[in-house]
Every structure is written in C-alpha cells, then in structure tokens.
C-alpha cells in the first residue's frame, strides 16, 4: 500500500494524526495531509476545519476564508467554523466582521473560550464596555468549569451527543452530587428525547440547589415538552417573579400558555417581545401561529409575511403560509422561495420546509410533476431526522392484538373509571378528524379541546425506559395491572385533562394515534366514546406525504412507510371492532362531505345526544383550532379536495403493495 493510501485508509485515525501535527505547529505537513484526505472525504467537517486552521497559521487568510465559506454551506451550525472565521477576520484587521463571526460562534457553542476572550478584547477596543464585561464574565465562568464538563458541553453543542454523555457519566461516577454535571446530563437527555430521565435529573439538581434559576428554567422546559403545562406554568411564574423582564422566561411563559390553550395570553407576550426585537423572525412566526389558531386569518398572513421578510430563508414561515391550505403565493413570493431553496448555504431544516411550501405552491399552479418532485425532496430530507421503524410498528400492532384479546377485555369489563365524559377521535392524520371535532364542538354539550398527550404520556409511563433491542414492556404490562391501578389511571386522565375544559359535560380528545391504544383506553375509561375517522386510502396516505408535521407522525416521510402504517392501522382497527363490538363508530370522510345532516345525526345518535342545528353551521363556531385543517373547517363543507390525490397518481405506485389498486378497497389485513 502506498503512503497516500495509508494516510486515507482510516479517515478518523488520519484526522487524529493531523491534529497532533497541528499541536506540534507542523502546519505545512498537516495541511498537505488534510488536502489529501479532503479528496477522499470532501464533505468531512473535521477535515475541512483542519484545512482552514492550517491555512490561517500559514498566513493564507483568503484561502482559509474561502474554505470556511465552502464549509458553511455543508455545516452551517458548527460553532468552531465561525470561531475560525473570527480568527481569520481578526488577523485581517476586520474587527466588525470578526465580532459578528465570534458572536455566531458562541451562539452555536457557548463553550468556546477563545471566542469569548476575543469578544471581550474586541468589544473593549470598540468602546462597548457593557458587552466586553459580559463576554469576559462568560470566559471566567468557563475557566471555572471543570475541564471534563467543559469538554462534554462543547461536544454536545457540536452534535456529538453520545461522546458528551460518555464524558459526563464518567465525571458523575467520581462526583455524584455535582449539580452542573447532573444538569448537563439532563440537557443530553432532552437532546435524545429521554424526557423522563431529564425531568428526574433536574428535580435532583433543584433539591440540592433550589435557587438555581437556569436549572429551574430547564425543568420548566422539560415539563412543557412532556405536556405537563400546568406544572410548567407554576415553575415559570416563580422565575418571572424573580426576573420579570427575562426574555427566555417570558418566551417560555407564552409557549406554556399555548400548551394550555390560552392563545390570547400567549399572543400578548409574543407581541410585547416582538416590539422589543422586531428583527427576530421566530417571534413573528409565533404571533402568526397564535392568530391562526384564534381564527384571525388575515392578521396571521401578515405576520407570516413579516417573518419571511425579516429572514427570507426562514423555511418555517413559508411553509406556514402554505399550510393554511387556502393561501395562494404571489409570483414574487414564489420566486423568492425558489431562490432561497436553491441557496447552497441554506440549513436543512429551512430547505425541507421550503420544499414542502414549493410543493404546495406548484400543486396550486397545476404543475403536478414538479410539485411531487419538491414534496419528495422535502420528505427525503425530513426522513433523515426520523427514527420511525415500520417493522417495529408492525410488531407493536401484533402485540396489541395478542395482549388485548376478547377474553382479556371481558375479564376486566368492570374495571376502570366510569366517567362518560371523553370522546376519543382516532385514525390517521389528514383523515377528516378536525372536521368531525369542529362539528361536535359546535354542540352545546361538547367541549372541543385539542390533540391531548395524556394517553401517549400514560403509555410512556407504562413502558418505562426501554433499552435498545430489549423486549418491549407495553402492552404486555397491561396483563400485570390490577383493578385499582386501572381505575386510578382513568381518574388521573379525567383530572389531568380538566385544565383544558370549560363547563360542558363531554369533551373531545383528538389525538389520532390513540388508535394504537384503544385497549388501554377501554380498560381505564370503559364508558368513553370512540370515533374512527376514516378516509379513502390513497387520499389519506398522499395527504400525509405532502404534510410537514410540526412534531410526531414520523411514519409520514416515505410512501412505503405510510403504506405500511396505514395497513397496520386497518389491521388493528379490525381487531378492535372484533373484541369490542359496537364500541367504535366509524365515520367515513367522503360520506360526511356528501351528507352532512345525515352524518351528524348518526354521530349524535351514537353519542346519545340530541341534534342541534349549530352542528351544521360548524364554521361559525369560534374556537381555537391548532391542526393543519384549521382554515378549512372555518368554511362551509366542500367536496373539491376529495380527489386531489389523483393528480399525483402516476407517482404513487409504492402505495399499491399496501393499499391495492387505486379506487379499490384497501388491501386485506389478514
């Protein structure tokens, strides 16, 4: 093997060797090795960074800056990239640009000691004493942090979550009561979406240090992420008493109010914050979301447009306009979106938001082939972030069928809390559940709430922390529950959801994926009503494919995954119909659209409620609607969207293996 092949056979080992050369100040040899390795791994972040560092040390500043510009197109959130640019600009005597580069560096990675030191010096030279002092204080705080924690925090900021976790756990074995180590491990848990561990760790931190405001803020964030909004509100209100003008606290306060359904209260806070920092695009987006939820469409559109104007590459602002479903982009807006989506430096999150927005804009223009291309590109990018495993889902369906047999449910038919209040609407997203909810929420006896997370949270509690490849504990754990436990779970559900209710006797829980847990729901709340919202299979599946969800619904980012998920849904619903005969009312979306009065009477008969004419004028009902169909359910019923999927039929062949031929009944679920 020649020397060049030896150098590049193991890129990670070669990067380690090159770093040693840099540490020994042998920049020329390190650069030569990095350039050779770059030919083999041209997008490798660490290799590009080494090239730029060596170029700077060799006083080849224009080349170093060009390398960093190229690197930013591939790795825009890498903090050390911006720090290195700051070093190059400072060496070029461009202090203003250097400050901006260092600011971006510490925004991406607050543990970059050299950037804080440089900012302190540059701010001092510029006469910006307050900012210089703040930067110097950050540098002092970092210097005081134990080196293993500083290193772990840096790894976390740069995306090496598991490397950070390893270092923190090692440090905690020697320092088990170190609150900053526990706090950092909680942050890692939040990054990995292991929220129960993060909550426990932060509770431990606060037991040792009750006045640790940063930890209490993070605790409130975790509570909010776990949909424990009432508990999060108590924590954030306490923090605001101490620091009423703290922007992070006020922003989280508004977010928690959104979770509690107080969109008007959240809107007031978001507007106050935007008044102080009008160039913060995310605040205008939050304002627009609140306005949309409250039904103020024109104001929402104006706020979305402001958000996009403040940051033209902000994909979420453009997608949010498209996600109104009724909005049509102007030619100028369409051109802007096209240009932004093609920008090489655009972050992936913005790119896939723009792909979905362009897909919708092109669909509205009748350019279906190009529309599908953009939907596909957006889905491919989004799926890279998804952890959905179709085989795992299918296994969970089989487990539900095995555990929740007719005999199992019959033996427990007198268990649970006997409250008749809940009405569960389940099914796949985009199957018409929002329309059913809006119709029913127009009835004087029924409260429309939102997609409540209480059942998924109970499932998470029952299955506990599962190790990878371990046998799942849910739903098998249901076999080990006794009657008092089951009743307590039902009572807890009623108690925890009370915060979302007014004074009406019945309320709707419209979490669609609860179809996976109807056995559990029937156990804990045997008198609850269940409505299965069903839609023509191809229409439903394609509607999911072209929908970019804010969170969850990880199955929806490939046609194959969607098809398998739909097939599993049919299989499980067939089982529930068999073991709970007469329990579930199926409402076909197409039938509801074709005969609204007859369908409404059928649903109300099932719910044992009298007919009310307001249900037929559901679009006049003023209430918060947070789903993608919010604007569609604020207008009279229409049938024009029922066959929209047929424009894309030539590209939907991957669904046929799971749904059968278009227009036929869905494939057998036997």
JOZI-V418349 format. One record per pair of residues at least 12 apart in sequence whose C-alpha atoms are under 8 Angstrom apart, sorted by the first residue. I is the first residue (numbers start at 1). J is the second residue. Records with the same first field share a line. If there is no record, write none. Layout:
I=J + J
This chain:
4=36
7=33 + 37
8=36 + 37 + 40
11=37 + 41
14=37
15=34 + 46 + 47
18=30 + 33 + 34 + 50
19=50
22=54
27=54 + 55 + 57 + 58
28=54 + 58
30=50 + 54
31=50 + 51 + 54 + 55
34=47 + 48 + 50 + 51
35=51
43=71 + 74
45=71 + 75
48=67 + 68 + 71
49=68 + 71 + 81
51=64 + 67
52=64 + 65 + 67 + 68 + 84
53=84
56=88
61=88 + 92
64=88
65=85 + 88
68=81 + 85
72=345
73=344 + 345 + 346 + 347
74=345
76=345 + 346 + 347
77=108
78=105 + 108 + 109 + 158
79=104 + 105 + 106 + 107 + 108 + 109 + 112 + 157 + 158
80=105 + 109 + 112
81=105
82=101 + 102 + 104 + 105
83=101 + 102 + 104 + 105 + 112 + 114 + 115
85=98 + 101 + 102
86=98 + 99 + 100 + 101 + 102 + 115
95=122
99=119 + 122 + 123
102=115 + 116 + 118 + 119
103=115 + 119
108=157 + 158
109=154 + 157 + 158
110=154 + 157
111=142 + 150 + 153 + 154
112=154
113=139 + 142 + 143
116=135 + 136 + 138 + 139
117=135 + 136 + 139
119=132 + 135
120=132 + 133 + 134 + 135 + 136
148=167 + 168 + 171
149=167 + 168 + 171 + 181 + 184
151=164
152=164 + 165 + 167 + 168
153=184
156=188
161=188 + 191 + 192
164=188
165=185 + 188
168=181 + 184 + 185
169=185
179=205 + 208 + 209
180=205
182=201 + 202 + 204 + 205
183=201 + 202 + 205 + 215
185=198 + 201
186=198 + 199 + 201 + 202
190=222
195=222 + 225 + 226
198=222
199=219 + 222 + 223
202=215 + 216 + 218 + 219
203=219
213=239
216=235 + 239
217=235 + 236 + 239 + 249
219=232 + 235
220=232 + 233 + 235 + 236
221=252
224=256 + 259
226=457
227=259 + 453 + 454
229=256 + 257 + 259 + 260
230=260 + 499
232=256
233=253 + 256 + 257
236=249 + 252 + 253
237=253
247=273
250=269
251=269 + 270 + 273
253=266
254=266 + 267 + 269 + 270
258=290
260=499 + 500
261=500 + 624
263=290 + 293 + 294 + 624
264=290 + 294
266=290
267=286 + 287 + 290 + 291
270=283 + 284 + 286 + 287
271=283 + 287
279=310
280=307 + 310
281=306 + 307 + 308 + 310 + 311 + 314
282=307
283=307
284=303 + 304 + 306 + 307
285=303 + 304 + 307 + 317
287=300 + 303
288=300 + 301 + 302 + 303 + 304
292=626 + 630
293=624 + 625 + 626 + 630
294=622 + 623 + 624 + 625
295=622 + 623 + 624 + 625 + 631 + 634
297=631
301=321
304=317 + 318 + 320 + 321
305=317 + 318
312=336 + 337 + 340
313=337 + 340 + 341 + 346 + 350
314=350
315=349 + 350 + 351 + 352 + 353 + 354
316=350 + 353 + 354
318=337 + 353 + 354 + 357
319=353 + 354 + 356 + 357
320=357
321=357
322=357 + 360 + 361
323=357 + 628
324=628 + 629 + 630 + 631
325=628 + 629 + 631 + 632
326=631 + 632
328=361 + 364
329=361
334=358 + 361
337=354 + 358
338=358
341=354 + 355
348=381
349=382
351=378
352=377 + 378 + 379 + 381 + 382
353=378 + 548
354=378
355=374 + 375 + 377 + 378
356=374 + 375 + 378 + 546 + 547 + 548
358=371 + 374 + 375
359=371 + 372 + 373 + 374 + 375 + 546
360=546
368=647 + 648
369=648
372=648 + 651
375=545 + 546
379=545 + 557 + 558
380=557 + 558
382=557
383=554 + 557 + 558
386=554
387=554
388=554 + 555
389=555
390=555 + 561 + 564 + 565
393=565 + 568
394=565 + 568
397=516 + 568 + 571 + 572
399=475 + 476
400=475 + 516 + 519 + 572
401=572 + 575
403=475 + 476 + 478 + 479
404=519
405=579
406=578 + 579 + 580
409=519 + 523 + 579
412=483 + 523
413=523 + 526
415=483 + 484 + 486 + 487 + 523 + 524 + 526
416=483 + 484 + 486 + 487 + 488 + 489 + 490 + 523 + 524 + 525 + 526
417=486 + 487 + 488 + 490 + 491 + 524 + 525 + 526
418=525 + 526 + 527
419=494 + 525 + 527 + 528
420=506 + 525 + 527 + 528 + 529
421=505 + 506 + 507 + 528
422=506 + 507 + 508 + 509 + 528 + 529
423=506 + 507 + 508 + 509 + 528 + 529 + 530 + 531
424=508 + 509 + 510 + 511 + 528 + 529 + 530 + 531
425=437 + 508 + 509 + 510 + 511 + 512 + 530 + 531 + 532 + 533
426=510 + 511 + 512 + 513 + 514 + 515 + 530 + 531 + 532 + 533
427=512 + 513 + 514 + 515 + 532 + 533 + 534 + 569
428=512 + 513 + 533 + 534 + 540 + 566 + 569
429=512 + 513 + 540 + 544
430=540 + 543 + 544
431=533 + 534 + 535 + 540 + 589
432=533 + 534 + 535 + 589
433=510 + 512 + 533
434=510 + 627 + 629 + 630 + 633
435=629 + 633
436=533
437=508 + 510
438=618 + 619 + 621 + 633
439=600 + 615 + 616 + 617 + 618
440=615
441=615 + 618 + 621
442=614 + 615 + 617 + 618 + 621
443=612 + 614 + 615
444=504
445=504 + 505 + 506
446=504 + 505 + 506 + 507 + 508
447=501 + 502 + 504 + 505 + 506 + 507 + 508
448=507 + 508 + 509
449=500 + 501 + 507 + 508 + 509 + 510
450=508 + 509 + 510 + 511 + 625 + 626
451=509 + 510 + 511 + 512
452=497 + 509 + 510 + 511
453=511
454=493 + 496 + 497
455=493 + 514 + 517 + 521
456=514
459=474
462=474 + 477
463=475 + 477
478=520
486=523 + 524
487=524
488=524
489=524
490=524 + 525
515=569 + 572 + 573
516=569 + 572
518=576
519=576
529=583 + 584 + 607
530=583 + 584 + 585
531=584 + 585 + 586 + 587
532=584 + 585 + 586 + 587
533=586 + 587 + 588 + 589
534=586 + 587 + 588 + 589
535=588 + 589 + 590
536=589 + 590
537=566 + 659 + 666
538=645 + 655 + 659 + 662
539=642 + 643 + 644 + 645
541=559 + 562 + 563 + 566
542=559 + 645
543=645
544=556 + 562
545=557 + 558 + 559 + 562
559=652 + 654 + 655
560=654 + 655
562=655
563=654 + 655 + 657 + 658 + 659
564=658
566=658
567=658 + 659 + 666 + 667 + 669
568=669
570=669
571=669 + 670
585=603 + 606
587=599
590=642
593=637 + 638 + 639
594=639
596=616
597=616
600=615 + 616
617=636
618=633 + 634 + 636
619=633 + 634 + 635 + 636
620=634
